[in-house]
Amino acid sequence: MNDAWRQAMLVGMKKELSFYPNVTFRLKDAHDNTTLQQRQIREFLKEKVDLLIVSANEAEPITPLVEEAFNRGIPVVILDRRTTSQLYTAYVGGNNQEVGRAAGRYIGSLLKGKGKILEVLGAAGASPARDRHKGLLQALRSFPQVQLVGEVQGNWQRPSVLAALPAVLRLHPDVQLIFAHNDRMALGAYQVCKQLGLVKQVHVVGVDGLAGAQGGLQLVQDSILTATLLYSPGGEEAIRTAMKILHNEPYDKENMLSTMVIDSTNVLTMKMQTEKLASQQRDIQRQQELLETQRHTFVSQQRGLYVLGAALLGAAGLGLLVWRALRANRRITRMLAQQNEEIRSQRNQIQGLAEQARVETEAKLRFFTNFSHELRTPLTLMLGPLEEVLTDGPLLAPSHRQELGLVRRNAQRLLQLVNQLMDFRKIDVGKMPVRATEGNLVAFVREIIDMFEKTAQQQRVSLRFLPAEPAVWLWFDVNILDKVFFNLLANALKFTPEKGQVTVSIEPLPAEGHVRVSVEDTGPGISAQDQAHIFEWFYQGQAPGGKGSGMGLALALGLTRLHQGQLTFRSQAGQGSTFVVTLPLSLPDAMRSAAPVSMPVAASFLLDEELAETLPEAAFATGDNSAALVLVIEDNPEVNTFLARKLRPHFQVQTALDAAHGLRLAADTIPDLVVCDVMLPDQSGLDVVQQLKGDWRTSHIPVVLLTARSAPEQQVEGVQAGADLYLTKPFNPTFLLESLRTLLTNRQRQREHFRRELSTATATVAPQQRVDQKFLADLTAIIEANLARPELSVEDVAHSMGLSRVQLYRKMKAVLGTGVSEFIQSLRLTKSRQLLLEEGLTIAEVAYQLGFSSPAYFSTSFKGRYQMSPSEFRALHTTPST
């Protein structure tokens, strides 16, 4: 149907519905889309409407849905286009065959029984088009001399006629009348006739007869159409029939709408009647709106009277209550005044006691913290010699090795307890920040479980890991959660009997924004008495089994809360315990760290960030010569300026005019290369070379000597002093530049050689004659002597070497191309491979023995270096017992 016909149908429905203000009317328009209309009907059926009016776009696809509604007991009124089934409640629509017959009779009369006509059909296969054509042929049988000489297939729209009609008219130029199945196509036929100059010769007759500026009535009045056949949309009749059905009143199943011919004789009367009806409808709507407004006003006033009456009664009741309450309040006020005075006195006493308890607690905590710090030094001194003695393998008797191993394990256990006390203090004073990095929690927990695998096998306890997903990514602090899960697993294994089971499960809850990690054991459970105190510091329960320090669970709770998580538990005596750690999937930006998960988090392992901020970005030569720093020592200002100008496009350059200034710059900045004149005012360039090569801070720096002394014995003297290159003045600047590049390239190769030496199994460089080798040997010895110290920092190493932090960092970068922290880490990981092959050491003990801040970080670092976890390495290199 076209938009004008659809709008007329809707106007008619609303006009009739204005008489039924209590009826809710809902409309869905499919806009000639059969699939959309099917979906809309299904939606109405789901809503369980009381009655359904359907104007089908196509009969066959809509028929099953109409039958379904009818079978459900929902009345269905079919409007305009019939369905292919009789299962409907009522039909309202025009008789299209009668429309065709009326058109045929009018055409025969108009042409006086003789002439040729064309027919513009509606959409192919549409029942209205088929019926109107059939009715036309029936009527034309009464006029045998009126011939239907051609047909044009349209689709109810004007453009289809504009495209197809001209060709047909050229074939039949003597046509006297065109009958179109609706007024839109009739308007298109008129426009084609006008283009071809046939307007005066050809009459155009349409169907619909709708009102409005583009309707058939206006087209007839404007003499565009000769006539139109009235085809009522039936909106009013559809609503009348529907209301009869809903009110259980008698109704007709078949409601056929009449038709009539509208031409110049009656078009004005029809138009006036239509406009009069529209005006009356507008008056009715205004009256209804006014009535609705008055009804709302009445309801509001009535409600206001009720509220006012209730308020008056309430006010009287409240007045009585207030009078009685005032009398009671006077008595209560006197009593409260006495009680407040007593409470104030008691509060002052409690505040005094609380302040005293706070001071005493602070003193205790300070004592524990200081005492813990004092314990770390003797423990480090104990563990260092123990390691040296235990590494002498063949020299120790098995019994002695076993006893010393026992001493080492207990020393490490004591060190762990000391660390827990320090963590407790950090949490208490808020000095333990969260440095979260994004990582896979499943892999992290799996590595911690691997550390307990051997212990579980020794205790004959089944250790199971059940993650709900293979990977759960979130932001978390490796150092903090390692201690949490380590304590929970240690507790679970300690209290789980032989042949028992410990299960660790991970369950992400994205809808709640959390992930849940559960540690469940089959131990004796926790008694009701202990459950109330289990998270208190230093509390030791009454359960059978090994006694602990009373710090593990309290520390785990504090660290979990610090991580914005929750630690809860459930337990029943005789049925085991389950501890649940709930962590947020996301953390505030302030808790996030830019460092990757594999980077250490302890202060002693951080990269030299402060140093990187104070030095130029290109302060070290790492293969790119333009980043190298060249120091020029030349007393002649002009030569000095000339050298600097020639070298600056290729290197970073610093200059000095005498030996003393040059040596200070060399010691402070550690340049990558020195260009020095032999003849200096304060001392010889040969002495400068000897001092540079004799100082381990600058011994690695290549030196180029420039001089006017060109005798062979003088050149030999310069090389013997340690110069890497001897150039005589005048020199070629290009040759000097290429020589410097070659020296830096050779230095890079030497650096790679040192790094290969340090990648051996022992990671130790034997002292040799060269100063750089001795520097590396001394540095390695100092670090190996302090490997067990987690707080070992770059400053400690630099102090032991007699260097500043900047000098040591530059020296390491120049010799090895790496930082001090990375070198310490490399030595620790290399040493760990030896310890992992020793019997009686757990992975956690190896981690703490080598100064790693946590077993989880040790496992992550080991895997990043060797592409396997510590447990996999131990399994690969340990021969199974037979």
Salt bridges, closest charged atoms under 4 A:
ASP3 OD1 - ARG6 NH1 2.58
GLU16 OE1 - ARG240 NE 3.42
ASP29 OD2 - ARG6 NE 3.35
ASP29 OD2 - HIS31 ND1 3.82
ASP32 OD1 - ARG6 NH2 3.31
GLU43 OE1 - LYS28 NZ 3.14
GLU47 OE1 - ARG26 NH1 2.55
GLU68 OE2 - ARG72 NH2 2.83
GLU98 OE1 - ARG101 NH2 3.17
GLU98 OE2 - ARG105 NH2 3.00
GLU119 OE1 - HIS133 ND1 2.55
GLU119 OE2 - HIS181 NE2 2.66
GLU151 OE2 - HIS133 NE2 3.57
ASP174 OD2 - LYS116 NZ 2.62
GLU236 OE2 - LYS15 NZ 3.06
GLU237 OE1 - ARG240 NH1 3.15
GLU254 OE1 - ARG82 NH2 2.60
ASP283 OD1 - ARG286 NH2 2.07
GLU292 OE2 - ARG295 NH2 2.59
GLU292 OE2 - HIS296 NE2 2.91
GLU341 OE1 - ARG344 NH1 2.70
GLU355 OE2 - ARG358 NH2 2.76
GLU362 OE2 - ARG366 NH2 3.50
GLU362 OE2 - ARG425 NH2 2.86
GLU387 OE2 - ARG408 NH1 3.12
ASP423 OD2 - LYS483 NZ 2.71
ASP428 OD2 - ARG425 NH1 3.50
GLU498 OE2 - ARG460 NH1 2.74
GLU507 OE1 - ARG516 NH1 3.61
GLU536 OE2 - HIS533 ND1 2.93
ASP608 OD1 - ARG805 NH2 2.93
GLU634 OE1 - LYS729 NZ 3.40
ASP677 OD1 - LYS729 NZ 3.52
ASP695 OD2 - ARG697 NH2 2.65
GLU717 OE1 - ARG709 NH2 3.91
ASP724 OD1 - LYS693 NZ 3.19
GLU738 OE2 - ARG741 NH1 2.92
GLU752 OE2 - ARG755 NH1 3.88
GLU757 OE2 - HIS753 NE2 3.08
ASP772 OD2 - ARG747 NH2 2.91
ASP772 OD1 - LYS811 NZ 3.21
ASP778 OD2 - LYS774 NZ 2.96
GLU791 OE1 - ARG376 NH2 2.71
GLU791 OE2 - ARG789 NE 3.46
GLU795 OE2 - ARG805 NH1 2.37
ASP796 OD2 - ARG789 NH2 3.31
GLU838 OE1 - ARG408 NH2 3.47
